[in-house]
Amino acid sequence: MSEGLALDGLSVPLRVLRLLAIDFPHLTAPNVDVSPLYPQVLRLSLHESSCDSFAAFESCRRALGIEPATVDFHTQSDGRTAVLKGCGVYGGADIELTAYAALPADDTAFAGAGGAQ
């Protein structure tokens, strides 16, 4: 645990968040997680009731320079939720970008998908 970590210990991911807001103001606003447990990591997640979050994920992935080959696709919640996750480095921070989208019970459109296009 990082006991005694001052706020400036989170400056790298917070600076990257500021850069993203300035350089890419048109991107969909994600949920943001910065933690003193992992002070160099910026976690961004997009949650939608449909696969629209995957379009937002793709825009963010490109802006952050996350390589398509690093993107993982899987489902959770008994196949009811599709998940895309990509990791990279941007502005000195480790970035974890994740998108969640609800899938209809009979949807097989994402079966076998391996990552972003």
PyRosetta script that sets phi, psi and omega in degrees:
from pyrosetta import init, pose_from_sequence

init()
pose = pose_from_sequence("MSEGLALDGLSVPLRVLRLLAIDFPHLTAPNVDVSPLYPQVLRLSLHESSCDSFAAFESCRRALGIEPATVDFHTQSDGRTAVLKGCGVYGGADIELTAYAALPADDTAFAGAGGAQ")
pose.set_psi(1, 154.7)
pose.set_omega(1, -177.8)
pose.set_phi(2, -104.1)
pose.set_psi(2, 67.6)
pose.set_omega(2, 178.8)
pose.set_phi(3, -64.0)
pose.set_psi(3, 139.9)
pose.set_omega(3, 176.6)
pose.set_phi(4, 77.9)
pose.set_psi(4, 8.8)
pose.set_omega(4, 178.6)
pose.set_phi(5, -68.5)
pose.set_psi(5, 123.8)
pose.set_omega(5, 177.6)
pose.set_phi(6, -80.1)
pose.set_psi(6, 163.1)
pose.set_omega(6, -179.3)
pose.set_phi(7, -56.6)
pose.set_psi(7, -33.7)
pose.set_omega(7, 179.6)
pose.set_phi(8, -67.7)
pose.set_psi(8, -12.7)
pose.set_omega(8, 173.8)
pose.set_phi(9, -69.4)
pose.set_psi(9, -14.9)
pose.set_omega(9, 177.0)
pose.set_phi(10, -102.7)
pose.set_psi(10, 12.4)
pose.set_omega(10, -172.4)
pose.set_phi(11, -63.3)
pose.set_psi(11, -33.5)
pose.set_omega(11, -178.1)
pose.set_phi(12, -63.4)
pose.set_psi(12, -57.0)
pose.set_omega(12, -179.9)
pose.set_phi(13, -66.1)
pose.set_psi(13, -32.5)
pose.set_omega(13, 178.3)
pose.set_phi(14, -68.1)
pose.set_psi(14, -36.3)
pose.set_omega(14, 176.7)
pose.set_phi(15, -65.5)
pose.set_psi(15, -41.4)
pose.set_omega(15, 178.4)
pose.set_phi(16, -63.9)
pose.set_psi(16, -40.5)
pose.set_omega(16, 177.2)
pose.set_phi(17, -60.4)
pose.set_psi(17, -42.4)
pose.set_omega(17, 177.7)
pose.set_phi(18, -63.2)
pose.set_psi(18, -43.0)
pose.set_omega(18, 177.8)
pose.set_phi(19, -58.9)
pose.set_psi(19, -44.8)
pose.set_omega(19, 179.9)
pose.set_phi(20, -61.7)
pose.set_psi(20, -41.5)
pose.set_omega(20, 179.9)
pose.set_phi(21, -64.5)
pose.set_psi(21, -34.2)
pose.set_omega(21, -179.5)
pose.set_phi(22, -81.8)
pose.set_psi(22, -45.8)
pose.set_omega(22, -174.8)
pose.set_phi(23, -80.6)
pose.set_psi(23, -26.7)
pose.set_omega(23, -176.0)
pose.set_phi(24, -134.5)
pose.set_psi(24, 58.1)
pose.set_omega(24, -176.2)
pose.set_phi(25, -64.6)
pose.set_psi(25, -17.2)
pose.set_omega(25, -178.2)
pose.set_phi(26, -81.5)
pose.set_psi(26, -13.1)
pose.set_omega(26, -178.8)
pose.set_phi(27, -66.7)
pose.set_psi(27, 149.5)
pose.set_omega(27, 175.5)
pose.set_phi(28, -60.8)
pose.set_psi(28, 134.1)
pose.set_omega(28, 179.7)
pose.set_phi(29, -70.2)
pose.set_psi(29, 122.0)
pose.set_omega(29, 178.8)
pose.set_phi(30, -91.9)
pose.set_psi(30, 168.3)
pose.set_omega(30, 164.0)
pose.set_phi(31, -71.2)
pose.set_psi(31, 141.0)
pose.set_omega(31, -175.0)
pose.set_phi(32, -120.5)
pose.set_psi(32, 135.3)
pose.set_omega(32, 177.0)
pose.set_phi(33, -132.5)
pose.set_psi(33, 121.7)
pose.set_omega(33, 173.7)
pose.set_phi(34, -128.8)
pose.set_psi(34, 130.0)
pose.set_omega(34, -173.5)
pose.set_phi(35, -133.4)
pose.set_psi(35, 141.5)
pose.set_omega(35, 174.9)
pose.set_phi(36, -67.4)
pose.set_psi(36, -14.0)
pose.set_omega(36, 175.7)
pose.set_phi(37, -70.8)
pose.set_psi(37, -31.8)
pose.set_omega(37, 178.5)
pose.set_phi(38, -133.7)
pose.set_psi(38, 75.5)
pose.set_omega(38, -168.8)
pose.set_phi(39, -68.9)
pose.set_psi(39, -7.8)
pose.set_omega(39, 178.4)
pose.set_phi(40, -104.5)
pose.set_psi(40, 5.3)
pose.set_omega(40, -173.3)
pose.set_phi(41, -109.4)
pose.set_psi(41, 134.6)
pose.set_omega(41, 172.4)
pose.set_phi(42, -115.9)
pose.set_psi(42, 116.2)
pose.set_omega(42, 178.6)
pose.set_phi(43, -102.6)
pose.set_psi(43, 128.0)
pose.set_omega(43, 179.1)
pose.set_phi(44, -122.2)
pose.set_psi(44, 131.2)
pose.set_omega(44, 178.3)
pose.set_phi(45, -136.2)
pose.set_psi(45, 145.4)
pose.set_omega(45, -179.0)
pose.set_phi(46, -119.5)
pose.set_psi(46, 127.4)
pose.set_omega(46, -177.4)
pose.set_phi(47, -124.1)
pose.set_psi(47, 122.1)
pose.set_omega(47, 179.1)
pose.set_phi(48, -137.2)
pose.set_psi(48, 160.1)
pose.set_omega(48, 177.8)
pose.set_phi(49, -84.7)
pose.set_psi(49, -7.6)
pose.set_omega(49, 177.5)
pose.set_phi(50, -136.4)
pose.set_psi(50, -176.3)
pose.set_omega(50, -178.2)
pose.set_phi(51, -76.9)
pose.set_psi(51, 8.9)
pose.set_omega(51, 174.3)
pose.set_phi(52, -58.7)
pose.set_psi(52, -29.0)
pose.set_omega(52, -179.7)
pose.set_phi(53, -65.8)
pose.set_psi(53, -22.3)
pose.set_omega(53, 178.3)
pose.set_phi(54, -72.6)
pose.set_psi(54, -32.2)
pose.set_omega(54, 174.1)
pose.set_phi(55, -66.6)
pose.set_psi(55, -42.0)
pose.set_omega(55, 176.9)
pose.set_phi(56, -65.0)
pose.set_psi(56, -40.3)
pose.set_omega(56, 177.0)
pose.set_phi(57, -57.9)
pose.set_psi(57, -46.9)
pose.set_omega(57, -177.6)
pose.set_phi(58, -62.4)
pose.set_psi(58, -41.4)
pose.set_omega(58, 177.6)
pose.set_phi(59, -62.4)
pose.set_psi(59, -44.4)
pose.set_omega(59, 178.7)
pose.set_phi(60, -66.6)
pose.set_psi(60, -41.9)
pose.set_omega(60, 179.8)
pose.set_phi(61, -57.1)
pose.set_psi(61, -45.7)
pose.set_omega(61, 179.5)
pose.set_phi(62, -65.0)
pose.set_psi(62, -45.0)
pose.set_omega(62, -179.5)
pose.set_phi(63, -61.0)
pose.set_psi(63, -38.0)
pose.set_omega(63, -178.3)
pose.set_phi(64, -83.4)
pose.set_psi(64, -8.4)
pose.set_omega(64, -179.8)
pose.set_phi(65, 72.0)
pose.set_psi(65, 25.7)
pose.set_omega(65, 177.6)
pose.set_phi(66, -77.6)
pose.set_psi(66, 126.2)
pose.set_omega(66, -177.1)
pose.set_phi(67, -68.4)
pose.set_psi(67, 136.5)
pose.set_omega(67, 179.3)
pose.set_phi(68, -56.6)
pose.set_psi(68, -33.5)
pose.set_omega(68, -178.3)
pose.set_phi(69, -66.4)
pose.set_psi(69, -18.3)
pose.set_omega(69, -179.7)
pose.set_phi(70, -89.5)
pose.set_psi(70, -4.7)
pose.set_omega(70, -176.3)
pose.set_phi(71, -83.3)
pose.set_psi(71, 131.8)
pose.set_omega(71, 179.3)
pose.set_phi(72, -108.8)
pose.set_psi(72, 138.4)
pose.set_omega(72, 173.8)
pose.set_phi(73, -115.1)
pose.set_psi(73, 134.8)
pose.set_omega(73, 170.8)
pose.set_phi(74, -155.8)
pose.set_psi(74, 173.0)
pose.set_omega(74, 175.6)
pose.set_phi(75, -117.3)
pose.set_psi(75, 160.1)
pose.set_omega(75, 175.5)
pose.set_phi(76, -143.3)
pose.set_psi(76, 177.7)
pose.set_omega(76, -179.0)
pose.set_phi(77, 56.8)
pose.set_psi(77, 50.6)
pose.set_omega(77, 179.4)
pose.set_phi(78, 57.3)
pose.set_psi(78, 37.5)
pose.set_omega(78, 177.0)
pose.set_phi(79, 80.6)
pose.set_psi(79, 8.0)
pose.set_omega(79, -178.9)
pose.set_phi(80, -87.2)
pose.set_psi(80, -14.7)
pose.set_omega(80, -178.8)
pose.set_phi(81, -128.5)
pose.set_psi(81, 125.5)
pose.set_omega(81, 175.3)
pose.set_phi(82, -91.8)
pose.set_psi(82, 142.8)
pose.set_omega(82, -176.4)
pose.set_phi(83, -133.2)
pose.set_psi(83, 130.2)
pose.set_omega(83, 169.7)
pose.set_phi(84, -113.2)
pose.set_psi(84, 136.5)
pose.set_omega(84, 178.1)
pose.set_phi(85, -141.0)
pose.set_psi(85, 130.1)
pose.set_omega(85, 176.8)
pose.set_phi(86, -134.8)
pose.set_psi(86, 148.9)
pose.set_omega(86, -179.2)
pose.set_phi(87, -128.9)
pose.set_psi(87, 149.8)
pose.set_omega(87, 177.8)
pose.set_phi(88, -169.1)
pose.set_psi(88, -169.9)
pose.set_omega(88, 177.8)
pose.set_phi(89, -123.8)
pose.set_psi(89, 133.4)
pose.set_omega(89, 178.2)
pose.set_phi(90, -142.2)
pose.set_psi(90, 124.8)
pose.set_omega(90, 177.1)
pose.set_phi(91, 60.1)
pose.set_psi(91, 24.8)
pose.set_omega(91, -179.8)
pose.set_phi(92, 91.4)
pose.set_psi(92, -5.3)
pose.set_omega(92, 178.4)
pose.set_phi(93, -103.2)
pose.set_psi(93, 144.7)
pose.set_omega(93, 170.0)
pose.set_phi(94, -76.6)
pose.set_psi(94, 127.7)
pose.set_omega(94, -176.9)
pose.set_phi(95, -110.2)
pose.set_psi(95, 133.0)
pose.set_omega(95, 170.3)
pose.set_phi(96, -119.1)
pose.set_psi(96, 114.0)
pose.set_omega(96, -178.8)
pose.set_phi(97, -111.2)
pose.set_psi(97, 123.9)
pose.set_omega(97, -177.2)
pose.set_phi(98, -133.1)
pose.set_psi(98, 141.0)
pose.set_omega(98, 174.0)
pose.set_phi(99, -127.5)
pose.set_psi(99, 139.1)
pose.set_omega(99, 178.3)
pose.set_phi(100, -120.8)
pose.set_psi(100, 138.9)
pose.set_omega(100, 177.2)
pose.set_phi(101, -144.4)
pose.set_psi(101, 137.3)
pose.set_omega(101, 177.8)
pose.set_phi(102, -71.9)
pose.set_psi(102, 140.3)
pose.set_omega(102, 176.2)
pose.set_phi(103, -115.9)
pose.set_psi(103, 138.3)
pose.set_omega(103, 172.5)
pose.set_phi(104, -61.1)
pose.set_psi(104, 152.4)
pose.set_omega(104, -177.0)
pose.set_phi(105, -56.7)
pose.set_psi(105, -31.6)
pose.set_omega(105, -177.0)
pose.set_phi(106, -100.1)
pose.set_psi(106, 10.5)
pose.set_omega(106, -175.4)
pose.set_phi(107, -78.9)
pose.set_psi(107, 123.3)
pose.set_omega(107, 175.8)
pose.set_phi(108, -116.8)
pose.set_psi(108, 12.7)
pose.set_omega(108, -176.4)
pose.set_phi(109, -60.3)
pose.set_psi(109, -29.2)
pose.set_omega(109, -176.9)
pose.set_phi(110, -101.7)
pose.set_psi(110, 2.7)
pose.set_omega(110, -178.9)
pose.set_phi(111, -59.6)
pose.set_psi(111, 125.8)
pose.set_omega(111, 178.0)
pose.set_phi(112, 83.0)
pose.set_psi(112, -0.4)
pose.set_omega(112, 179.2)
pose.set_phi(113, -65.1)
pose.set_psi(113, 142.2)
pose.set_omega(113, -176.6)
pose.set_phi(114, -115.0)
pose.set_psi(114, -7.1)
pose.set_omega(114, -179.2)
pose.set_phi(115, 166.1)
pose.set_psi(115, -172.9)
pose.set_omega(115, -179.1)
pose.set_phi(116, -72.7)
pose.set_psi(116, 156.3)
pose.set_omega(116, 179.9)
pose.set_phi(117, -96.6)
pose.dump_pdb("model.pdb")
